[in-house]
Amino acid sequence: YEGLDPRHRAALRLLGRHPGHDFDIHSVAALLGIDPRAAEEVLEHLLDTHLLQQHETGYYVFHDLVHSFVQWLNDQSDQGDVTALERLLKYYLRATDRACDLVFPGRVLLDPQVTAGPSQLPPLRDADQARRWLDREQTSLREAVLCAHRVGVHQLTANLARNVVFQLDARGQCEQFREVAVTAT
């Protein structure tokens, strides 16, 4: 960690605030406020320095000990970057909204101003691809709803939860559905 330049140190600390267990370049780009290509470069650098692992192509994860260390660093600074978390949560809102448009056509749409934003979304070209993305990201999305609630962005919590429950309902995951719905109320 001490051998990292300040930019990579800051990125590592922000990654420690990511609500999901693992993360892809699009969610990291939103969290760090950079484009996906730059996010991939940061992630690859942290992978090369053994501060991240990659068990699945395109997804990065902390080793448990490194994650504990990064959480300790974040606790020491006591500076939660709410702006970075809001960027990430808005990205998840846009991505889930796009995925739900494809998988659950005919639903009442959110106001386009609510889902507008600069983040690039993952490739979601058709319903099958969107469904696979929703399944893959399910845990991170549930954690993002909880994170939005903790941060106190209530409208974002409600809108994100609204999108997340569509997939939970479709998969018959009643307990997770209840958890997300209760958090959003």
N, C-alpha and C positions, 0 to 999 in steps of 0.2 A: 504494500500500500504506500509506504513512504517513497518508493521509487517511482511512483506515478506522477505525471505532471498534474497541475491543479485541475485541468479540465476533466481528466479521467477520474481523479479523486471525487470531484463533484458528481460526476455521472454515476460512479459506484454508490455513493451515498443516496442519490435519488433512486437508483434501482432498488435499494433496500427499502424504500417506501412503496414500491409497486405492490399492490394488493394480491396479485396472483403468485402462485408457486413458481411458474415459469413465464417467460415473456418472449414475444417475437419482435422483429424490427419495427413493425408498425406501432405497436403499443409503446415501445421504447422511444421511438421518434416523437410521439405525442408527449410522453412524459418529459423528455429532455428539451422539447421545443425545437427540434431539428428535422431535417428531411430523412426519409428511410435509409438512403445510401450512407449518410453520415452516421446514423444510428448503428447501422451494420458495422461500420468501421470501428466505432467505439466498442461495440460488443465483441468483435473479433480481437481487438487489442486486449480487452479484459480476459478473453478466453486464452489468448496467447500467454498472458502473464499468470494464468492459472487461478484467476479470481472468479471466473465463471466456468461452468461446464456445459457441454452440449450433448445430451443423450438422444435427441431427436433433431433431425435436420430442420433448421429454421427456428428452433426454440432453445433458449438459454436458461440456465438455472444456477443458483448459488449452491455450493457445497454447504452443508449445514453449519460447519464451523465458520466459514467465511460469512455466511448470512448472520450468524450470531455476532460476529465482529462488527459488521456493518450496522446492525441494529444498535450495538453498543455505541458506535461512533455517532449515530443519529441521536441517541439518548443524551450523549454528552453535549452535543451542540444545542439541543432543545429548540431547534429551528425547523419546524415542519414546513416544507415548501408547499403551501396550499395551492399556489398558482400552478405548480407542476402537476399536482394531483388533479386539479380541475381540468387541465389540458387533457390528461389521461382519461378522466371520466367522460369528458365531452367526446373524445375519440371513441370510447366504447359506446356512447349513446349513438353517434353517427353510424358506427359499424353495425350495431345491433339493429338499428332502424333500417339500414340497407338490407341486411340479411332477412329481417322480418318482412320487408316489402316483397322479397323473392319467395320466401317459404310460406308466408301467410297472407296471400293477396286478399284484398277486400276488407282489411281491418281499417279502423279509423286512423288516419294519418296524423302524426304530430305536426304542429306548425313548422313550416320550413325554416323559420328564423331560429327555432329551438335547435334544429339539427345542422345548421350552417356552421362551417368551420374550415380551417385550412388543412387539417390533417389528411394525409393520404390513407385511403382505406386498403385493407387486404383485397386481393382479387376475389370478388364475389360476383361471378358472371351469371350463374343460374341457381335454381332452387337446390339442386344437389350439393353444389359447392358451398352455398350459404348454410345448408343444414349441417354439413360436415364441420364448417367453421364454428357454428353455434355449439355443436357437440364438443368439439375440441376445446373451446374457450369457456365451457360451462362453469367450471370451478372459478376461474378468474373473474367471470362476469358476476357470479354471486358475491365473491369477495369485493368486487368493485362497488356493488350496491351497498354493502356494509361499510365500506370505506367512505362513500359519499355521505352516508348517514352520520358517521363519526366526525367528518370534516364539517358537517352542518350545511351542506348545499342541498336543501330539502327538495327543491323543484327538480334538480338533477337526479336526486335519489328516486323520486317518484317516476320520472320519465324513463330512467334506465331500468328500474324494476318492472315497469309496464312492458318493456320489450323482452326482458329476460323471462318473464313468466309464460310467454307464449310457447317457448321451447320446452320449458319444464312441464307445462300442461300437456303438450303434445307427446311427451315422453312418459307421462303418468308419474312424474316425480312429485308426489303430493307433499311430502315433508319439506323438500327444498322450495316448492312453490309457496307453502305457508311461511317459511322463514323469510323469503324475499318479500312477500306481500305484507307481512307484519312489519318488517323493517321500513317499508315505504309509507306506512300509514302514520 
